[in-house]
Amino acid sequence: PDPVVSATRFGKNPTKSDAKAIGRAVARPAFWMSSAAAAFAATECLAESVRETKDPFNAAIGGLAGGAVCGAISGRGGIMVSTALGMGLFMFLLDASGPDTVWDQESLKHKMFGVLPDTHVESKALGDLKDKYPKFKDI
């Protein structure tokens, strides 16, 4: 693959990667996303143990914490609050919708398994062909 090129400003060699550029491009976003995930998981578990119930509100509380960490990247309070509220609402709705992605399970079951009958019934034309060509009747 091509090397990560940081810049060609001030006479730098454009063919070499700069460790600072790699850190800015890879390590910093990875740190913030892992911090947000850790804040979500820790806060959700803490809310579940304090409230002594397992419901979507725990996910909303964890989403508030994870969203606050994501919004802290900007360094602005308004962005942090709106990101926390948005992530809290999203996590509440995601947890409240349940583990299934399909609402109507019976319809899905019919689409997946309801097309063919439980036992295979040969058509009359296939039976006639097997009688006509007994060599191929077991195919």
Buried (B, 14 or more C-beta within 10 A) or exposed (E): EEEBBBEEEEEEEEEEBBEEBEEEBEEEEEEBBEBBBEBBEEBBEBBBEEEEEEEBBBBBBBBBBBBBBBBBBEEEEEBBBEBBBBBBBBBBEEBEEEEEEEEEEEEBEEEEEEEEEEEEEEEEEEEEEBEEEEEEEEE
